[in-house]
């Protein structure tokens, strides 16, 4: 909260969209997200949270720790870490023992939160995992301004419509944390409120799960190469090697 207020020139983060033009909002949001991404203190605080949740930090690996800012309205689609559509995080990493952690920074509303689709746990959905390339994504990202979305999707995406009837809109209080399998289909709920959504997230893999082959079912992922290199040990920072 202190970091956001400083980045937004002292303006209340929940009211900042009213004070800035869309371009200014993207600029200040990008600044705040960069500061957060580079903050070791923020990571250490979250690692303490994981430990309180029972995570064995010695044998657990994480990828990164971004702050996601989802503004309301349809003028902000160019921001990289904003609204994200339907996906399974395991589609990109091809690691099915992966766990997601998600936490809101301020109070949520049902139209300003994260949505999970439990019906798709065992139900496949057509997608582009067979052709999506992380290498291509990174190459295309070099062509755009820092903090903005590139022309290539940041993760594999569905190729058919998602049934929205049984979406679970997760409601948490600030200070709560959501843990769920990365294989769950999920998405940002379209923000139709008048307040931006601020949240933080992390993905982890426990070596014990990999060794014991404890993993979610792969119902529709055609990707083949596990992206172990994305993950490093929480304590010693060594890269995950299997």
C-alpha positions as CSV (number, residue, x, y, z in Angstrom):
1,X,0.0,0.0,0.0
2,X,2.8,2.4,0.8
3,X,4.6,1.6,-2.4
4,X,1.4,2.2,-4.4
5,X,0.6,5.5,-2.8
6,X,4.2,6.7,-3.4
7,X,4.0,5.6,-7.1
8,X,0.6,7.3,-7.5
9,X,1.9,10.6,-6.1
10,X,0.0,10.2,-2.8
11,X,-3.4,9.5,-4.4
12,X,-5.6,6.8,-2.9
13,X,-4.9,3.7,-5.0
14,X,-8.6,2.8,-5.2
15,X,-9.5,6.3,-6.5
16,X,-6.5,6.8,-8.8
17,X,-8.3,6.0,-12.1
18,X,-10.6,9.0,-11.5
19,X,-7.5,11.3,-11.2
20,X,-5.5,10.3,-14.2
21,X,-5.9,10.0,-18.0
22,X,-5.7,6.4,-19.2
23,X,-2.1,7.0,-20.4
24,X,-1.1,8.5,-17.1
25,X,-2.7,5.6,-15.2
26,X,-0.7,3.1,-17.3
27,X,2.5,5.0,-16.7
28,X,2.1,5.2,-12.9
29,X,0.8,1.6,-12.7
30,X,3.9,0.4,-14.6
31,X,6.2,2.3,-12.3
32,X,4.5,0.8,-9.2
33,X,4.7,-2.8,-10.7
34,X,8.3,-2.4,-11.6
35,X,9.1,-1.2,-8.0
36,X,7.2,-4.1,-6.6
37,X,8.9,-6.6,-8.9
38,X,12.3,-5.4,-7.7
39,X,11.4,-5.4,-4.0
40,X,13.2,-8.1,-2.1
41,X,11.3,-7.1,1.1
42,X,7.9,-7.9,-0.6
43,X,9.2,-11.3,-1.6
44,X,10.4,-12.0,1.9
45,X,7.1,-11.0,3.4
46,X,5.3,-13.4,1.0
47,X,7.7,-16.2,1.7
48,X,6.8,-15.8,5.4
49,X,3.2,-16.1,4.4
50,X,3.9,-19.4,2.6
51,X,5.7,-20.7,5.6
52,X,2.7,-19.9,7.8
53,X,0.6,-21.9,5.3
54,X,2.8,-25.0,5.9
55,X,5.1,-24.7,2.8
56,X,8.5,-26.2,3.3
57,X,10.7,-23.4,2.0
58,X,13.8,-25.6,1.7
59,X,12.2,-27.8,-0.9
60,X,10.0,-25.3,-2.7
61,X,10.7,-23.3,-5.8
62,X,9.0,-20.2,-7.1
63,X,8.8,-18.4,-10.5
64,X,8.2,-14.7,-9.9
65,X,6.1,-12.4,-7.8
66,X,4.2,-9.7,-9.8
67,X,1.6,-7.2,-8.7
68,X,-1.4,-7.3,-11.0
69,X,-3.5,-4.2,-11.5
70,X,-6.9,-4.6,-13.2
71,X,-8.5,-1.3,-14.0
72,X,-12.2,-0.9,-14.7
73,X,-13.4,0.1,-18.2
74,X,-12.2,-0.9,-21.6
75,X,-9.5,1.7,-22.2
76,X,-6.6,-0.1,-20.5
77,X,-6.1,-3.3,-22.5
78,X,-2.6,-2.4,-23.4
79,X,-1.2,-3.0,-19.8
80,X,0.8,-6.2,-19.5
81,X,-0.1,-7.1,-15.9
82,X,-3.8,-6.3,-16.0
83,X,-6.8,-8.4,-17.0
84,X,-5.9,-11.9,-18.0
85,X,-8.3,-14.3,-19.8
86,X,-9.2,-17.9,-19.4
87,X,-6.2,-20.2,-18.9
88,X,-4.5,-22.9,-16.9
89,X,-1.1,-21.9,-15.6
90,X,0.1,-25.4,-16.2
91,X,-0.5,-24.8,-19.9
92,X,2.5,-22.6,-20.1
93,X,4.9,-24.4,-17.7
94,X,3.8,-28.0,-18.6
95,X,4.3,-28.8,-14.9
96,X,1.2,-30.3,-13.4
97,X,2.3,-30.3,-9.7
98,X,2.5,-26.6,-9.8
99,X,0.5,-24.5,-7.2
100,X,-0.8,-21.0,-7.6
101,X,-0.9,-18.5,-4.7
102,X,-3.1,-15.3,-5.0
103,X,-3.9,-12.5,-2.6
104,X,-5.8,-9.2,-2.9
105,X,-4.3,-6.0,-1.6
106,X,-7.7,-4.3,-1.0
107,X,-11.3,-5.4,-0.5
108,X,-12.8,-7.3,-3.4
109,X,-16.2,-7.3,-5.1
110,X,-17.7,-10.2,-7.2
111,X,-17.1,-8.3,-10.4
112,X,-13.5,-7.4,-9.3
113,X,-11.8,-10.6,-8.3
114,X,-10.5,-13.9,-9.7
115,X,-12.8,-16.5,-11.2
116,X,-12.2,-20.3,-11.1
117,X,-14.1,-22.9,-13.3
118,X,-14.2,-26.2,-11.3
119,X,-16.3,-27.9,-14.0
120,X,-13.2,-27.9,-16.2
121,X,-11.0,-29.8,-13.7
122,X,-11.7,-33.0,-15.6
123,X,-13.2,-31.4,-18.7
124,X,-10.9,-30.6,-21.6
125,X,-11.1,-27.4,-23.6
126,X,-9.6,-26.8,-27.0
127,X,-6.5,-24.6,-26.8
128,X,-3.3,-23.6,-28.6
129,X,-0.8,-25.3,-26.2
130,X,0.5,-27.4,-29.2
131,X,1.7,-24.2,-31.0
132,X,2.3,-21.6,-28.3
133,X,6.0,-20.7,-27.8
134,X,7.5,-18.9,-24.8
135,X,10.5,-18.0,-26.9
136,X,8.3,-16.3,-29.4
137,X,6.5,-14.4,-26.6
138,X,9.8,-13.1,-25.3
139,X,11.0,-12.1,-28.7
140,X,7.7,-10.2,-29.4
141,X,7.9,-8.5,-26.0
142,X,11.1,-6.7,-27.0
143,X,9.1,-4.8,-29.7
144,X,6.8,-3.0,-27.2
145,X,7.3,-0.4,-24.5
146,X,8.1,-1.7,-21.0
147,X,5.0,-2.6,-19.1
148,X,2.8,-3.0,-22.2
149,X,1.3,-6.1,-23.8
150,X,3.0,-7.5,-26.9
151,X,1.2,-8.8,-30.0
152,X,1.8,-12.4,-28.9
153,X,-0.1,-13.9,-25.9
154,X,1.8,-14.3,-22.7
155,X,0.4,-17.8,-22.2
156,X,-1.6,-20.4,-24.2
157,X,-5.3,-19.6,-24.6
158,X,-8.5,-21.4,-25.3
159,X,-9.8,-21.9,-28.8
160,X,-13.5,-22.3,-27.8
161,X,-15.9,-20.4,-25.6
162,X,-15.9,-21.1,-21.8
163,X,-19.1,-22.0,-20.0
164,X,-19.6,-19.2,-17.5
165,X,-22.6,-20.7,-15.7
166,X,-20.6,-22.3,-12.8
167,X,-17.8,-19.8,-12.3
168,X,-16.6,-19.5,-8.8
169,X,-15.9,-15.8,-8.0
170,X,-13.5,-16.0,-5.1
171,X,-14.1,-13.5,-2.3
172,X,-11.2,-12.9,0.1
173,X,-10.4,-10.3,2.7
174,X,-7.1,-8.3,2.5
175,X,-4.6,-10.5,4.4
176,X,-6.2,-13.8,3.1
177,X,-4.4,-15.9,0.5
178,X,-5.9,-18.3,-2.1
179,X,-4.0,-21.5,-2.9
180,X,-5.2,-23.7,-5.9
181,X,-3.8,-26.1,-8.4
182,X,-2.3,-24.4,-11.5
183,X,-4.3,-26.8,-13.6
184,X,-7.6,-25.2,-12.6
185,X,-9.0,-23.1,-15.4
186,X,-9.3,-19.5,-14.2
187,X,-9.4,-15.9,-15.3
188,X,-9.7,-12.3,-14.1
189,X,-13.4,-11.5,-13.7
190,X,-14.1,-8.5,-16.0
191,X,-13.9,-5.4,-13.8
192,X,-17.3,-3.7,-14.2
193,X,-17.0,-1.8,-10.9
194,X,-15.6,1.7,-10.5
195,X,-12.5,0.6,-8.6
196,X,-9.2,-1.0,-9.8
197,X,-8.3,-4.4,-8.6
198,X,-4.9,-4.9,-7.0
199,X,-3.5,-8.4,-6.3
200,X,-0.2,-10.3,-6.0
201,X,0.5,-13.8,-7.2
202,X,3.1,-16.5,-7.2
203,X,3.5,-20.1,-8.5
204,X,5.4,-22.7,-6.6
205,X,6.6,-26.3,-7.1
206,X,7.6,-28.6,-4.3
207,X,10.4,-31.1,-5.0
208,X,8.6,-33.7,-3.0
209,X,5.6,-33.5,-5.3
210,X,7.8,-33.9,-8.3
211,X,9.7,-37.0,-6.9
212,X,6.4,-38.6,-5.8
213,X,4.7,-37.7,-9.1
214,X,1.9,-35.9,-7.2
215,X,0.2,-33.9,-9.9
216,X,-3.1,-32.7,-11.3
217,X,-4.6,-34.6,-14.2
218,X,-3.5,-33.4,-17.7
219,X,-6.8,-33.2,-19.6
220,X,-6.0,-30.9,-22.5
221,X,-2.3,-29.7,-22.4
222,X,-0.4,-30.6,-25.6
223,X,2.8,-28.9,-24.5
224,X,5.7,-31.2,-24.0
225,X,8.7,-29.3,-22.5
226,X,8.5,-28.6,-18.7
227,X,9.8,-25.1,-18.0
228,X,11.7,-26.0,-14.9
229,X,14.1,-23.2,-15.6
230,X,11.4,-20.7,-14.6
231,X,11.7,-21.7,-11.0
232,X,14.3,-21.1,-8.3
233,X,14.6,-22.3,-4.7
234,X,13.1,-19.9,-2.2
235,X,16.0,-20.1,0.1
236,X,19.2,-20.7,-1.9
237,X,17.9,-19.3,-5.3
238,X,19.2,-22.4,-7.1
239,X,17.4,-23.2,-10.4
240,X,15.0,-26.1,-10.3
241,X,16.7,-29.1,-11.9
242,X,15.0,-32.5,-12.5
